[in-house]
Amino acid sequence: MVTEQELRELTDFAQEIRIWTIRQMAERGFGHMGGAMSICDLLSVLYGKRMKVCPEDPSFEERDWLVCSKGHAGPAVYAALALKGFFPKEWLYTLNQPGTRLPSHCDAGKTPGIDVTTGSLGQGLSAACGVALAKKLDERKERVYCIIGDGESQEGQNWEAAMFAAQNRLGNLTLFVDNNKKQLDNDTEKICDMEDFEEKFKSFGWYTVRVNGHDCRAIDDAVGQAIQEQERPTAVILDTLKGKGCKFAETIWNHHINVTGEQAKEAIEALMA
């Protein structure tokens, strides 16, 4: 249950994640704005309330794990990590530049707080299943969270992983589907329509819940339901808007776009207002 004070804090945290995500891409001049912005509210709930993490020791054994399978959304994850103190915010201005520790896609070998290297779409859920199974076999209490995109869900490996998770009763695994309804070059439904996600995951033996992916209270409630579900993995379908919170990106095709300083300035001012 989210209190009114917590809701304000989570909403503010999500806005800060958005602001720093925009700043990163403005500094580089381009980036995957759409899919990064659509998961900021989720990241706020995970890093702001639900996940057990330790910025001073990112690899400590009792942490919860996050696998951002849609690795091109890494800048939003980096923003959340920097705001939590995993590394200096100054690093954010080096996104995807020579010598950076913040590459375009998530890299566990370079960035403190990144648990699994991702970006080859369709593979993250399988990795998350492996981590969750290992923790279950070791009778550990930590939880594993995974984020995939709706376009990415067209990869068949996801559904092999879904079968595996249900078969092994991975109740410590929570999957979030960022259902922003767009992918690289068209609407998701025009490429390969994946609806209805709820019914699909139910048919694979998962507990499922569908919420507004920009409502921190609804997201937190869904995570709470997942934690209570001991015998089945949980799929949380997040209905989102690609580019959410970036004023100019919401109205254009926004998978990977150029970002000017003026556009970023206007978008950040709108968020701060």
N, C-alpha and C positions, 0 to 999 in steps of 0.2 A: 504494500500500500504506500502510495506517495503522498506525503503531506503537502500542504500549500507552499510551505517554505522550500521543501525539496523540489517541487515542481518549478518554482521560480529559479532555483539554482541550476537545475538541469536545462531549462530553457535558455538561460544565460550562457551556460557552458556550450550548448549546441550552437548558439550564435557566435561565440568565440571561435569554435572549431571552424565554422564557415568563414569567418573573417580571415583567419590565418591560412585557410586553404586557398582563398582568393589571392592573398598576398604572395604565397608561394608561386602560383601560376603566373601572376603578373610579373614577378621578378624574372621568371624563365621566358615569359612571352607566349606560352601555350601550355596546354595540358588537358587531361581528361576531366574537365570541369563537371560534366553532367553526372556521371556515376559516383564521383566523390561527394558532391553536394547532397545527393539523395540519401546518404547513410549517416549524415551528421547527427541527427536526433538519436539514432540507434547508438552511435558511439558515445554520445553524451550519457545515455542510460548505463551502458556497459562500464565505461571508465569512471563515470561520475557517481555510480551507486552500486552496481551489481557485481562487477568483477573484482576478485581478490588479486591485487597487483602490488608490486613494491618498486617504485621508481629508483630507489637507492640501490636495489639489487634485482635488476630485471629478470634474471634467470633463477630466482629463488624457487626451491623445489615445490613449495605449496601454492604457487600461483595458479590462477585459472588461465587457460590458453585461449587466444583468439587466432583463428585462421581466416584471413581476408582473402578468400579464393579469387575474388575479382580484384586482382592485385593492382590494376590501374587506378583503383580508388585509394591507393597508398597515401597520397597527400593529405586526405582527411584523417587517416589513421596517424600520420606523422604529427598533424596539428594537435590531435588529442593527446598523443604521447608527450609532446613538448609542453603543452599546457599543464600536464600532470607532473612534469619535472623529470622525465626520463632523460632528457638532454636539453641543452640551451635552445631557446627559441630562435637564436641567431642562425642555427643550422637550417631553419626552414627557408632561408633566403638562398640556400645552395641547391635547392631541388634540381635533380637531374642535370647537374653541371659536373665538369671534370673534377675528380677527386672527392665528390660528395659522399656522404654516408646516407643520403636519402635519394636513392635511385627512383626512376619513374615507377617501377613496380616494387612491391615489398620484398626485402632481402634480409633474412635472418642473420646473415653473416656480416651485415654492415650496420644495421640500425638497432640500437638498444630498445627492447620492448617488442620487437617483431619476433614471433615464435616460429613461423614457417614461411619460407620463401615461396611466393606465389606469382601468378601472372600468366602461366600457361593454363588458360581457362578450362574448367571442367575437372581439375585435379584436386582442388583444395578440400572438397568434402571427403574424398578418400583418405587424404592425410589426416583430417580431423577424426575420422573413424578409427584410424590406427592409434592415434594418441588416446582417444576415449577408451578403446579396448584395453590398451596397456594399463591405464589408470584403474579400470575396473578389475582387471586381473590382479593388480597389486593392492586392491581394496583401498584405494585412495579416495579422498573426498572432493578433489578438485574437479571443476567442470570445464568442458570444452565447448567453445562457441565458434560457429563458422558462418561466413557471409558469402552467398553466391548471388550472381545477377540473374535476372529472368532470361536474358539471351543466352547466358552461359549454361543455363539449365537444359538447353537443347543438346548438350554433350551427353552421350550415352553413359559415360563413366559415372555421372552423378547418380543414375538409377541403379547401377550395380552397387554403388556405395549405400544407397537407400535400402536396398535389400539386405546388405551386410549388416547395417546398423540395427535394423529391425530383428534380424535373425539372432543377433548377439545381445539384444535387449540393452542397448546403450542409452540408458536413462540419464546418463551424465552428459549427453550430447544435445546441443540446441543449434538448429540451423535457422538462419534468417535468409529469406529470399527477397532480394531488393526488387520488387515488382514495379519498376518505373516505366515499363511498357515500351522502352526504346532500346535498340542496340546499335551496333556500329553504323549500319547503313540503311536502316528502315525501322518501322514499327515492328515490335517483336511478333505481333500476331500475323503480320504479312510475311515474315521470314519463316516462322514455324510456330504456330499458335500453341502455347503451353497451358492455357487455362483448361480446367480449373485446378490450380495448384493444391488447394485444400483436398479435393477428392483424390487427386493423384497420390499425395503422400498418405492419406488415409488408407488407400488401397494397398500401399506398401507396408502397412502396419504401424505407421507413425501417429502420434498425437499431433493434431494440427490446430492452429488458431490464426485468424486473420485480423489485422488491425491497421489503423491509419499509421503509416510509417513516419509521420511527422508529429505525432502526439506522444510526448514523453511518458505521460501517465499510462496510456494504452500499451506502449511498448514495455514499460516496467511491469505492468500487470501480466502481460504475456510471458515475460521471463519468470515471474513468480509462479505461474502455472507450470512452466517447464521444469522448474526446480522441484515441484511437488510430484511430478511424474517420474516415478522410480523405475518402471519396467519398460518404458518405451522412449525412443528418441522423439524430440519435439521439433516440428517445423513451424516457424512463425512467418506467415506471409505478410510482408510489409507493402502496403499500397503507397507508393511514393511518386513524386514528381521529379523527373530528371532535371538537374540543375537547381533544385529547390533552394531559394534564398539568395541566389545570384541573379539580380534583376535582369541583366541583359541575356543571360544564358537560358532563362526560363522560356523565352520567346523565340529562340532559334534552335536549329539542329545542333545539339550540344554534346556530342560524344567526346571528340578531341577537337579543341578550338583554339584559335589565337586569342590572346588576352592582352589588351593594351592597358597602360597605366591609367588612362582616363576612365576606361570601362571599370577597372577595378576600384578606382576611387569612388565612382558613383554607386557601385554595388555595395561597397563597405559603408558608405554614408547612409544608404537606405537601411542597411541592417542595424546600424547604430541608432538610427532614428526610431 
